[in-house]
Amino acid sequence: MQMDRLTSSDLDECVSLAKSRDWSPERLKWELLFEVGEVYGLRIGGRLVSTVVLTNYGDRYGVISMVLTAPDQARKGLARALTQHVLEQAGERVLSLTATPNGRPLYEQLGFETVGEVGSHAGEFTGEPSGRSRPATPRDLERVLALDAKLFEADRSVLLAKLPGMRVIEDDGEIAAYGTAWDTGDSWVGGPIVAHSPGHAQTLIADLAQGKRVRLDLDTRQEEMSRWAAAHGVTPFFATKLMVRGGPLPGDRGRLVTSANVALG
């Protein structure tokens, strides 16, 4: 058994491993994870049989994702070994992940606690554009990065710089909402969406989601947002538990409407 830090040359194997577990291949998402995160894998006889990704946002916070094991290698401790490895790599950072029922017992054993639930919604957006948002300018991006660091309480600048098509809503000279809808290779993910209010978030999503099959990952406590999304064709299809290790989640979670993706926090 060989543990490696993977590179983009291993992308095809990662996509194949995801398919073997009936996950969406999401090739473009994997490409982004290789750019902004640390991808680790285990090989047996040269074959990639397990993966995990650690994405760090500065020295305070990180996200664990893409914990995958080939079906014929399940229940052999491979996921545990990889996850323990990235816990060591993360150091003192607060870590979060989203867990399916199958994965939750392992994460609890490794010190993660459930702090919430993420409801994933998907569908062809049927609403009308609001016309209130606009493409972000270079000056906007500077302000967005400063505001995001303040609200998220961690440095997401590397991630935000990689996500195309950012739009903003400005009220009285201040950024009231910002976000992107980016292609994962399977659907467009609306996120991150950061807004002063649900109304601002809905207005921004309406402009970002035009003509797209979109996915929104919402805290299940955001009932107003969930009802609004479902009324516009983006309906709930799956829920995972949000789990944290090492301290409370950083940031103003009331204004962080959607994550960049459940794999990216």
Buried (B, 14 or more C-beta within 10 A) or exposed (E): EEEEEBEEEBBEBBBEBBEBEEEBBBBEBBBBBBEBBBBBBBBBEEEBBBBBBBBBBBEBBBBBBBBBBBEEBEEBEBBBBBBEBBBEBBEEBBBBBBBEEEBBEBBBEBEBEEEBBBBBBBBEBEBEEBEBBEEBEEEBBEBBBEBBBEBBBBBBBBBBEBBEEBBBBBEEEEBBBBBBBBBBBBBBBBBBBBBBBBBBBBBBBBBBBBEBBBBBBBBEEBEEBBEBBEEBBBEBEEBBBBBBBBEEBBBEBBBBBBBBBBBBB
